[in-house]
Amino acid sequence: MSKQRFDELRKQLDEVNLEILAVLNSRAQLVQEIGLLKTGKGTERFDPIREKEMLDLVVQANTGPFSDDTIRHLFKQIFQASLGLQEEEKKSLLISRKNKSQDTVVQVGPLAVGGGTPIIISGPCSVETEAQMEAVASHLQGEGIALLRGGAYKPRTSPYDFQGLGKEGLRILSETAKRHQMVCVSEIVTPEDVEMACEYLDVIQIGARNMQNFELLKAAGSVRKPILLKRGLAATIEELLYAAEYIASRGNDQIILCERGIRTYEKATRNTLDISAVPILKQESHLPVVVDISHSTGRKDIMFPIAKAALAVGADGLIIETHNEPAVALSDAKQQLDLDQFSTLLNQLRQSGFLPTTVQA
């Protein structure tokens, strides 16, 4: 074979490669469009019957030199890659930064969560008595805090630990917040309680142990109430984002993500705060992100540097558990700040420039 003929064949091969690339990209565009139509109809992306029909069609048209088995293998690889494109498209829906460059701001009464000014969510781990909530809320109001928290339904590791006051706890929390011109957030644990919770709460919390309670996520997505979604004890960032997607896919995009530490082999802290999750979540999604500095460490002595770290990496707010008498608290006594400790922490953050002088209006 002459060198001239060899070079011509190589040139033709390069041209065919480019033609194949163009056809593959054209096919990919069709696959993506079909995937979007399937999403709108709620149908499954992978259709094995349709794949078999396409494979049979190309094998019937095969005239060689490739064997039928080789053709099947090659096209299965193409189909698999196309399905991967559809999965990537699915990942970029709704909460993805790819689809919305502007940050979502969740409005909770007078508060803008994600609006550029960090917010503070504070209150006791559990609602215990009206007197307790009154004492805490009165102090928080005096410090300019507008978002009051308190647990009414408490999923506990031990069945013998305090489980919360339930609906009565929500009533106490709600009435206390209103009395002090505050808004409130608390956790619920079953889908059936979502509608009831809307009557009492300004923000519904889905706790770490329920992050993958998919029926609860769906129910939360079906109401138009802000949702505070906590990362699970051993959940990946991707799993947290998919949990948020469950809520958003039902029409509720008023979602606040919460990093609260994950379980590792380390015992120096209650959990291990994944501080890198904050910028990653804000990069991957357009949702606001807050950090629970109480559950993430379980230690009062390091809350100031942890709070600074969270705000430094871009957190839109902090959750700080506060109790008027933490020594006798019915749950999480060791990690709750007393009222003076809470004020000291706020002043430290203000003096360090991590919070404005007036935290919340």
N, C-alpha and C positions, 0 to 999 in steps of 0.2 A: 504494500500500500504506500502510495506516495505521501510525502509530508503534506502536500497541498490538500489532498483528499482527507487526510487525518485531521487537519486543522478545520476543514469545512464541516466534518462530522461533529467535532467538538463545539463548533459555533452553533450548529443546529441543535445540539443537545442543550446548550445554555439557553437557547431561545425556547425550547420545549419546557425546560425547567421554569422559566419565567411565565410561560403560558399556564403551566400547572398551578403555580403560585397564584396567578390572577384568578383562575377558576376556583381554587380553594378559598380565597378571600371572598369571592362573590358568593360561594356557597355559605360561608360563615355569616355573611350579612343576612342571608335568607333565614338561616337558623336562628339568629338573634331576633329577627322580626317575628318569627313563629313563636319563640320563647316568650316575647312580650304579650302576644295574643293569648297564649296559654295562661300566663299570669293573670291577665284580666278575667279569664273565665274560671280560674281556680283549678285548672286541670294539671295533671302530673307532667313534668318535663320529659321523662323517659317513657317511650312507648315501644315496648318490645315487638308488638305486632307490626307496627310501621317499620321498624328496623329490619325485620325479616323480609318484608315486602321489598324494601330497597335493595337488600343484599341479593335476593332472588332475581331482581330485575337486572342488576349489573352482571351477575354470573351468567344469565341467559344471553346477554349481549357480548360476552367474552369470546374472542376469536383467537386468543393467544398472542404472544408466546407464554404469558403467565398462565399457570394452572388455575383452576377454579378455586382451590384452597388458598392459593396465594392472593387471589383477588379478594376473597372473603376476608382474609387477614388484613390486607391493606385498607379496605373500606371500613372494617370494624375500628381500626385505629383512627380513621377520619371521623367516624361517628362519635367515638369516645371523646376526641378532642372538641368536637362540636358541642357535645353535652357539657363539657367543661366550660365552654364559653357561656352557655346558658346558666350554669351555676354561678359563674362570676357576675353575670348580669343580675342574678337574683340577690347576690350579696350586696350589690350597690343600690338596692332599692330603699326608699323611704328614709331611714335614719342615716344613710351613708353621706359622708362629706362630699363624695363624688357628685351627688345629686343636689346638694344644697351647700353652697360655699358660705352663706351667711349663717351665723350662730342662731340656734333657736333660743328664744328668750321665753321662759315659762313665767307667766304672770300669776302670782298668788296674792290676791288682795292688793295691798300697796307695794308688794315686793316684786322685783324683777330678778328672777334667778337666771343668771347667765347674761346679765346686762352690763357686766364690766365691774360692778362693785360687789365684792364678796359679801355673802349673807351668812348669818349665824342662826343655826337651828339648835335650840337648847330646851332643856327640861329634864325631868327624871326618867330613869329607865322604865319605871312602871307608875301608872296612876294608882295611888294607894288610898288617899282620903281627900276630901274637899279642902281641908285645912292645909294639907301638904301642897296641893296644887296652887292654892291661893298664895302661900308664902313664896313659892318659887316664881310664879308668874308676876307677882308684885315686884320682886327684885329684878327680874329680867326686863320688865317694862321700864324700870328706872334706869337700866343700862342701855335702853334704846333697842332692845331685841324685839322683833315683831313676829317671829315664828316659833310657836310653842310646841314641843313634842312631849309625848308620854305614852307608854305602852298600855293597851287595854287587853289585848290578846297576846299572850306571851308563850310562844313555842319554846319549851325548855328541854334540856337534855334529860333531866330526871323527871318522871311523872309526879314526884312528890314535891317539886319546887313550886313556888307561887306562879300560877298560870294567868294572872291578871283578872280584872273585874268585868271583862267583857263589855257588853253594851252600856252598862252603868259607868264604866270607865270612860267610854267615849262621850257620854253625856257630861260627866264632870269636866273632862278636858275641854269640850266645846264651850260650855257655859263659862268656864274660867277664862278662856281665850277672848270670848266676846266681852266679858266684863272689863278686860284690860286692853281692849282695842287691838287684839292680836289675832293672828290666824294660826291654825293648828294642823298637826300631822300625826297620824298614828297608823299602826299596822293592823291589817286584817288577814285572815288565814284561809278563808273559804270563799269560793265564787258566790255563794248564796248571800254573803254579807256585803257585797259591793254596793248594792243599791241602798241598803240601810246605812252604810258608812258615808254615803254621799250626803245624808241628812245632817251629819255631825262634823265632818272633816272638810278642810280646805285642800288638803293633800292626802292621798291614800298611799301608805307605804306597803310595799311588798318586800318582806324581809329576806335575809340571806337563805334561810332554810326553805323558802318558798320560791326562790328565783326561777326554778324550773317546774313549778306547779302550773302546767300549761293551761289548764282550765281556768285558773285564777288570772293568769295573764290575759287570756281571751276576754274574760269578764271585765277586767280593768280597761281593756282596749275599747269596750263597748260603751263606756261612759265618757263624758266630757269633763273629767276632773283630773287635775295634775296628779301624776304618779311618781313616787319616789321609789326607784328600783335598786335594791342593794345587791351587790355581787355575792354569789354563793360562797360557802366556806372553802370549796375546792374547785371553784369554777374558773375556767380560762376567760380571758378578755373576749374571745370570740363567742363563747357561750353566753356571756353577759349581753353582748350586742344582739345576739339572736333572740334572747329573752325580751329585750326591748323591742325588737322587730315584731314579736308576737303581739305586743300592745299596739304598736304603730300600724300594723297590718289591719287592725280592726277599726282604724280611723282616729285613734287618740295619739297625737304626736306631742302632747304635753308631758314629756318624760324627763325626769331628773335622775341621772345615773349616780350611784354612790359606791365609792371604793371604801371597804371597811376591813380590809385585811383578809388574807387567806391562810389556810392551815398548812403549816410546814412542820419540819422536825424541830424547829427552834422553840425553846421553852422560856426564853428570857422575857418574851411578851406573850400576851394572850393569843394574838394572831400575828402574822407578818405583813406589815403594811407594804403593798406593792405600789410604791410611789411612782414608778414608771408608767403605771396604768393610766394615770391622770392625763399626761400629754398624749399618750397613745389613743385613749378614748376620744379626746378632743380633736385628734387628727383624723381618726377613722369615722367619727360621727359628728353631727352638728348639735348634739344634745349637751346641756349643761352637766357638769360633773362636780359633786361635792365629796368631801372626805370625812368619814366618821373617825375622829381621832380618839374616841373613847373605846369603841370595840376593837379598833385595829391594834391597840397596844395593851389596853387594860391596865395602864400604869399612869398615875397622876404625875409622877416625878419627871416624865419626859414629854408631857403634852405640849409645852411651849415650843421646843425645837421641832416636834412633829407637825404642829400647826403651821409654823413658819415654812417648813419644807413643802407642805401641801399647797399653801398659797403661792409659794415661790414657783412651783411648777405649773401653776395656772388653774388651780381649783376655784370653782365659782362659789364655794362656801364651805363651812365646817359644821359638823354635828358634834356638839359637846354636851355630854350628859351632866346634869346639875340637879342636886337634891338639897333640901334645906337641912336634913339630918342624915347624911349618907351612911353613918355608922349603923343606923337601924333600918336601912332600906331593905325592902323585901326581895330585891334582886340587884345583882351587880353592884354591891356596896363598895367594893374596892376601887372601882374605876370612876365613880361619880364624884365630881367636885362639889364642895360645899359652896355656899353663895359667895363667901369672901374669896375663895380660891378662884371661882369663875371670874369675879371682877378683876382680880390680879392678873389673870391670863389675858383678859381683854385689854387691860391697860398696857401690858407688855407688848401685845401685838400692835396696838395703836402707836405706842412710843417708838416701836421699831419700824413703823411705816408700812406694816403689812395690812392694817385696817385703817380706814379713815377715822377721824376723830368721832364723828357720828356714824355708828355702824349701820343703822337702818332707821328710816323715817317712817 
